[in-house]
Amino acid sequence: MLAGMKLVRIIDPPHAVVRAKFAVTLTAEERATLTALTTTGRAAARTLAHARVLLKADTGPDGAGWTDAQIRAALDVSLKTIARIRRAWVDDGLAAALYRRPPPRPRPRKLDGRAEAHLLALQCSPPPDGRARWTLQLLTDRFVALDVSPAISDETVRRVLKQTNSSPG
């Protein structure tokens, strides 16, 4: 009866799942900073919520030492959020637990202005013999063969042509 069945995954009961709990122990200076932040209320709502979670999770001598369930009930945040805040505080410090990560820096452009000009000039030239028009792959192959810039993909060629309102053909 079970011979044809395939095991996809094993689901453990909730009590069998072992979760690592990160202990938050704030210094007096950190606690004062967080208290000042929450009492003034002059920060983003997310930052204030994270500060409140850290204050309630503090297991130091002057800390509240609340459990995650108590924090969840009082502050209306999920258990996963509380765990993420705890982990960020332990791994990366107070700033990482309070504030969002900065957005990733934009990637540098693959083609500079000179290379783009070469690509546009190539696109405006007559197509190779036996072809009625340029295709993206033909443009890419010819451009790379000219050794104007490092190897690029046909998607890069497409983006450059789209930016300049040009199209092959």
N, C-alpha and C positions, 0 to 999 in steps of 0.2 A: 504494500500500500504506500509506503513512504519511499520506495526505491526510485521513483521518477522525480521526486521533489529535490529542489536545489536549495541549499542553505544560503540565504542572502546576507543576513546579519544576525547577531545575537543581541537581544535586548535584555539588559540587566534590570532587575527590579530597583526602584529608587534607593532602597536602603543599602544596596550592594555597591553603588557608585561612590567611590572615594574622591572627595574633592579636597584639594589643598586650600587651607584657609590661611591667608596672609595676615599676620598680626600687625595692627597699627599702634605704635607707641609714639606719641608726639612729645616733642620737647616743650618746655614752657614758652619759648619764643614762637614756635610753630602754632601752638594753641592760641597764643595772644594774637598772632596774625590772622588765624582763621576766625577767631571770635570778632575781631575788628571788621573783617570782611563781611561776615554775616550780619552784624548789627548795623552797619552803615547801609547795606543793601545797594551799593553803587557799583555793581558788577553784573555780568550776564547771569541769567537765571540758572543756566547749567553750572556755572562756576560756583554760585551760591549753594546749589543743591549738593555739589561734590564736597564743598567745605563743610556743610552740615553733616554729611555722611561720615567724613573723616573725624569730626568732633564727637559724634555718637559712637564711632567704632574704636576710639582711642582707649587702649587698655592700660595706659600709664597710671601713676598714682592719683593724678587729678582728673583723669578721663572718665567718661561715662561708662565705657565698657559694655555697650549694648550688643546684643546678638543681632545677626543679620535679619532675623524675623522681626525683631522689635524695630529696627531701623526701617525695614520695609513698611511696616504698619504705620509708623509715625510720619515718615517723609514721603510716602507714596512713590517709591522707586523700586525697580525690580531687583531680584536677588542677583541676577547677572551683572547689573550695573554696579551694585555694591561690591561684588567680587572683582570687577574690572578696576574700580577705584582703589580698592585695597592693593591689588596687584601692581597697579601703576605707581602707587605710593612706595611700596616696598622695592620695586625694581628700579624706578627712575626718579623718585623724590616727589616733593610737594608740588612743584610746578607742573609736572607731568600728570599728576592726579587731578589738578584743578583745571587746567587749560587745555584747549584743543591743540592737536599737533599742527604745526604750520603746513600749509599746502605744499605739495611737491613742487620743486622748481621746474620751470618749463624746460623742455629738452632743447638743446641748441639746434639750430637749423642745419640741415644736411647740405644745402646749397647756398652759397653766398650770392650776392648780386651779380657778380661776373659770371658764375656758372649758370645762373638762371637766364642771363642774357644769351649765353651760348646755346642753351636749350631752346629758347624762343627762336633764335636765328635758325637753328637746325629744323625746327618745326615749320618755319616759313619757307624753307628751301624745298625744291622739288623732291618727291618721294623716290625711293630707290627704283631701279629698272624693274619692270614687271609688276609694279604696284601702282594702284590708282591713288592711294593716299597713305599717310603715315598712320601706323597703329601705335598704341602705347608701348607695346613690346619692341617694335622696330625702333622707335625713338630711344627707348632705354638702351637697347643693344648698341646702337650707333653712338649714343652719348658716352657710354662706358668705353667703347672702342677708341673714341677720340681722346680719352684720358684727361678730360677737363677737371674732373673731381673724383673722389673715391667712388667705389661701386655703389649704385643706388638701385632701388626697385622701381618697377613700373608704377607702383602706388605713389611714390614720391614724385615721379614725373606727372602723374595725374593731378596731384595736389597743386603743383607749381602752375600747371596749365589752367587749372580752375581758378587759382588766385588771380591770374593775369587775364581772365576772361578769354583764354585761347582754348582751342580744341584741335586735336589732330584731324587733318583732312580738309 
